[in-house]
Amino acid sequence: MISAPPGGSAGSATAASYVSPSVLVDRLTAAGAAKMHYSTRETVLRAVMGGAILTLGAAFAVTVSTQTGQPLLGAMLFPVGFILLYLLGYDLLTGVFTLLPLALIARRPGAAPTRMLRTWGLVFLGNFAGAFAVALLMAVYFTYGFSSVPSDVGQAIREIGHSRTVGYAEHGGAGMLTLFVRGMLCNWMVSTGVVAAFMSDSMLAKIVGMWMPVMLFFYMGFEHSVVNMFLFPSGLLLGADFTIGDYLIWNEIPTVLGNLVGGLVFVGLPLYFAHRTRRPVGGTATADEAEEGAAAEALAADSPAAGAPAMSAPGAARPAGAVAASAAR
């Protein structure tokens, strides 16, 4: 519940926590530029932790779905990991696929194609390291240190790995197309969740905004490249009947490409071209535009939580340093 600030109303507090689309685009492009300036160590560490927390949430969701027989309940709880990692300022490949190109298009200072590709590569490696670490730990957990057959949850994860590699391969080109489309649809929803973290300065609003689209993607069975970095190595560790080549060709690579296209085409580019701030050639910014630009630029310099979305008191004015870069996805 949002309480009214002194001398104000609850309605004005709610309005103050909402970020208009034009300011939202400024925040997104500034966050994308900021991520290109992180050191290698910072980028990899944020990605490792992001991959690990997300995939722990995936393991939790599969456990709930298997033990209760209610897949919808598992989907409703899966976003726990996603929300936590973004509030902590960590990164996912799906998020940087959307944010970094926007910084390039907006010509943010320091944004360059080489830096974007470097960041994508480091986040991929970091996400995989974090997801694989969780896969190994959960395989130990599901098998009592590989001393017994997998538990029911372990068997469910093993079957996911088989059905979503060999299952696609059985359909040939149609299976590859389906896999790519599921990857696109996934990052349409996941990147919408990333963007939602910038839509408000209220923690509750951020949580709700991230939760809705991520729940949808998980329940619909769309393909998320980082979640799959956990599910398929887990399946192999638990004895699933597919190969590393099956995993790469019939899941991970097409999923990565689908995630890239989906996040950029359905989320990043429409937002940018619909809501970017336009000025006459040679014109100067208005006072409001200057204030909004200063707040967005502060994303790169004054992040209070290593890239996590900043949260201010409801109804309070937002100084330039109050807006922080969110992770993305």
Helices and strands as residue ranges (DSSP letters): H 10-17, H 21-35, H 40-68, H 71-77, H 79-87, H 93-105, H 113-143, H 152-163, H 166-169, H 172-196, H 203-220, H 225-237, H 244-247, I 248-252, H 253-263, I 264-268, H 269-275, H 287-301, G 320-322
